[in-house]
Amino acid sequence: MRTLRIAATVGTALLVAIAPTVSPAAASPPSGLAGDAPLAGSPAEAPLASPLSWHTCSTGPTDEDGAALDAAGARCAELTVSLDYSRPRGRTITIALSRLAATDPTHRRGAMLLNPGGPGDPALSLGVELAQAAPALAARYDMIGMDPRFVGRSSPVACRWDTGLSMRAAGPNRQTFAESVARARELAAGCVQGNEDVLPYASTRNTARDMDQVRAALGEAKLSYLGWSAGSYLGAVYTQLFPGRVDRFVLDSAVDPEGYGPGVTRAMGAATEAALRNWAGWAAGRDATYHLGATREAVLSTVDRVARAAEARPLRVGEFTVDSHLLPELLFLPIRFDTEADYSGIAVDVRVLADAADGRPVTPTPGLLASLTMAGTPGSGDGTFLLCADRAAPRDPEVYYRDIQAHRASEPLFGPLTRNITPCAFWPTAPVEAPTRIRNTVPALIVGASGDPRTPYPGQLAMHRGLAGSRMVTLDNAYRHLVYGVEDNPCVDGAVNRYLLEGVLPAADLTCPRVSAAGS
């Protein structure tokens, strides 16, 4: 199977700041029970789904994504849906769609909607990528891309931010934590301004309802689905709201459904520290190249020395400065993958940062340059506002500070980043609905890596338990995020393809050996 490019583009990989998860005030009922029906968003209840008018995708000469869709033979359309599904004849928004028709119409079996995660990553182009990587799937399914509500071309929301990266670490002490609190408050204000009337309706539940409106507009009785990372939660919510309309669902790198929301990254600290240790073992075996230390512990000591130096004074990296708020994020961003190329890139980054910590003049690597430039460039938001609509965040900054302090010893580098306060703590309104409790027996296939630093394995197992009719395929000894179509593992790809093409789930949960791995 050809490898998808989504290792770089699928899922901003939950790169949003965090808030500890709060217990839901109420839970959604399991599939088949009353409670979801008034807002289910079926065509009968929200009669906005209308025949789609398909057209070319390009919006002009500078639209590279649209041009690529057109070149592949895809068509695009817009669907009008309810802003608030409890008021189906009220205000509406527009959902942008793309469709790449099945290449074997005689054996076509339906439509497959794709979501790359993020949360908040556009999806219109994903069908073209998947069709190129998995032509057998493209032969049998219409590939449907849907930009989630308020993302991409779907009535987009723009946050007025001075940065393209919202995550910042709390730093080493009360003062630096207070700085991060002030920053989270500023980011919240920049996102809420001008968007107050739509932000309460940005929830995953409403996006799942949009999905069902798409299904109806396509004329499909059931919908198949392939979602990565945060897209796994969207797929799971759909199975909960619309169990009778589920065809074949694959959830890759599944999130913990009980923790999804502003606190989604809270569990990432420990998992990312473990991934860092795996990388350190790899780097220790290449000390002659990178000079970071000849043992795992020596390499980790080098990283710790860099962190302590950034706490004492900002590091000068070319024209940029790196302080204790930013340094953990610079290492957090690339550690989600574990190929030789990725690990080599991290080693080169750390070498540059170590030299900067020693006061030497340095030039940022391409990876550092990209991250530092993004951190200093105004942006329109990263999907944080979607999480704020799913689950309430604690508003007291002390909740976050106590959590960080309680985990400093076990998560010294990444805990102050993944457990830090987020803009959701300063959101003006609480979510309009309770979080969705995933508890049903709809068949599904869950795929994940045992050492995933972004969606830690215990959370993947929690999704598996919630979807009691699912099977789990685990890529063993892998410290990476995203598996199907990215890892190029015959065991994993074979299980997914067999399910999507033949409807056959593994007889039992399956563990796939790693074909190759960079880490030790």
Buried (B, 14 or more C-beta within 10 A) or exposed (E): BEEBBBBEBBBBBBBBBBBBBBEBEEBBBBBEEEEBEEBBBBBEBBEBBEEBEBEEBBEEEEEEBBBBBBEBEBBBBBBEBBBBBEEBEEEBBBBBBBBBBBBEEEEBBBBBBBBBBBBBBBBBBBBBBBBEBBEEBBBBBBBBBBBBBBBBBBBBBBBBBEBBBBBBBBBBEEEBBBBBBEBBBBBBBBBBEEBEEBBBBBBBBBBBBBBBBBBBBBEBEEBBBBBBBBBBBBBBBBBBBBBEBBBBBBBBBBBBBBBBBBBBBBBBBBBBBBBBBBBBBBBBBBBEEBBBBBEBEBBBBBBEBBBEBBBEEBBBBBEBBBBBBBBBBBBBBBBBBBBEEBBBBBBBBBBBBBBBBEEEEBEBBEBBBEBBEBBBEEBEBBBBBBBBBBBBBBEEBEBBBEBBBEBBEEBBBBBBBBBBBBBBBBBEEBBEBBBBBBBBBBBBBBBBBBBBBBBBBEBBBBBBEBBBBBBBBBBEBBBBBBBBBBBBBEBBBBBBBBBBBEEEBEEEEBEBEBEEBBBE
